[in-house]
C-alpha cells in the first residue's frame, strides 16, 4: 500500500478521525481514504464495553498516560492527563457524559472567528446528525433521531438509584430550576444525566461510524507531514511514519490532522509549522512561522469531595451489598447534573484584577448569564488518593464534584524532543487567574450548602471525609482555606482544547494558515471553553467538517471542469 495515493489521509483515528473517514466514504464511495492511528483496535478489549470498568483502562497501553509540568498555581506537582491511544479515541475510556453546553459558548466561538457556521445555530444540524436521541417525543428542532450515536438518560436506562429524589430536592432547595433537557442549548439548572450508551454498553466511534472501505492502519505512528514548495505556496503532499514509510495524497487531495489537543500541535511543530524559534531550537526545517501552534491551551479542572453517609445500611452507594441492582452497571453512578452561574459582581471584580482595567457588564463572561459551573453527587467514593485518602468502596461514603466550565487560565503544548513517540510538554497552567479562583470558590460554597446546609444534605451525610491537616469548610469559609483544598485536589477533567485554535492556526474552514492541502479537525481548533463534555461538540465539529471539506472538493472539481471545457479561452 505504500505505493498507493489517497484522496484523504487522516492522522488520528479518534472521534473526529473516525467520523470523517466514515462519512467521506458514505457520501462518496469512490474516494480513497487512509486513516492512521497510533493505538490498537480495542473492539474486543476487556473492560471497554462496560462503563463502570473504564477505570481499569487508565494507565494501560491504550493510555498515553501524560503528566503535565508541575502546576505552580496548584500545589507545584504534575497532574495526570489521560490521552486515549486507540481506534475510536476518547470514547474508549470516557465517562460517557453527553452534554453539548450553552448556546452562548458557541455564539462566542462564532463571534471570535467571524463565522456563523460555528454558532450554536450553525452547529445544531450537526448535533442532530450525530445523535439518536432517546426520547422520540423530544423537540425535533433540537434533537436527531436517526443518527449513529445513541443516547440515553438515567431513567430510560432503568437505573433507579435510591438517592434520586433526595439529591434532586436538595438542588431545588438551593433555588435551581429543574429542566427537562440540558441539551437544548440552555443547560442552567438541574437536569437528568444523559450519556452516549446503548443497552448499557459503550459505543465505539469506529463501529457506530463504520470504517468499511477505509484503509485503516492501527498501531502506526505518524512522524511528520510532507510538503512541496513551488516557490509561490506550500502544499501538503502526504505523511511520513515513524518507520520512515511515506504515503501520499492525490492531486487535489488533503491531509487532515485529527490527533487531539496534545498530539496535533506536536505533529504540526514536528512538520515545521509553529513558532520559528522553537523550530530552530530543534533543527526542524520551517514550513510556516505560526507562533499560535500549541498556545491557548485550556482544560477543565475538577474537584472531588467525599462524604460519610449517616445510614449506609440503606444501600445508598457502590460497595454496599444492598446496592446491587444490575441496572446500576449501565452508566455512571449519578442521577443529576447541576449547571450554575456565579454572582456577577464578584466575577467582575476578579476579571478586572486579571485584565488590569475596568470592564462593563457586557463582558463576555458576565452577559448571559453564563454557565460557569457543573456539579453533581455520585453514589460512590473513588479517587481519594489524590488528597491522601484511602476510602474503602464499601457503601459507607459518597462523593461530589465541582467543574468550572469557562476557565480563563491558558497554558501551552510544546516540544520536548523531535521523537514523535515522546510526549509533548504539557502545561495547562491550571488555576492561574483570579476569575478561576472566584468561580471555583463559588462552586465549593455551593457544594457546602448542598451537603451541609440543606435539610436533605444534612440528613444524608454525617461528615466530610477530610485530608490530613484540613477542616470541613462550610459555605462561609475564607478564600485562603478553600484555595488550599483546591490546590491539592484539583485534577484534569480530560477536556483539553484550543491548541490549534480557529482564527489563529486554522481558518473557519479548518485550513491551516500558510499552507494548502492541510486541515485540522479535532478539539484543538475549538477557540473558547465550552460548558460541555467535549465529545458531543467534537462529533458535531467533525460532522460539519465533512460538509465543508466535501463542499470545497466539489467546488474545486467544478472549477477545474469549467477551465477544461472545450472552446474555453
Buried (B, 14 or more C-beta within 10 A) or exposed (E): EEEEBBBBBBBBBBBBBBBBBBBBBBEEEEBBBBBBBBBBBBBEBEBBBBBBEBEEBBEEEBBBBBEBBEBEBBBEEBBBBBBBBBBBBBBBBBBBBBBBBBBBBBBBBBBBBEBBBBBBBBBBBBBBBBBBBBBEEBEEEBBBEEBBBBBBBBBBBBBEBBBBEBBBBBBBBBEBEEBEBBBBBBBBBBBBBBBBBBEBBBBBBBBBBBBEBBBBBBEBBBBBBBBEEEEEEBBBBBBBBBEEEEBBBBEEBBBBBBBBBBBBBBBBBBBBBBBBEBBEEEEBEBBBBBEBBBBBBBBBBBBBBBBBBBEBEBBBBBBBEEBEBEEBBBBBBBBBBBBBBBEBEBBBBBBBBBBEEEBEEEBBBBEBBBBBBBBBBBBBBBBBEBBEBEBEEEBBBBBBBBBBBBBBBBBBBBBEEEEBEEBBBBBBBBBBBBBBBBBBBBBBBBBBBBBBBBEBBBEBBBEBBBBEEBEBBBBEBEEEEBBBBBBBBBBBBBBBBBBBBBBBBBBBBBBBBBBEBBBBBBBBBBBBBBBBBBBBBBBBBBBBBBBBBBEBBEEEEEEEEEEEEEEEE
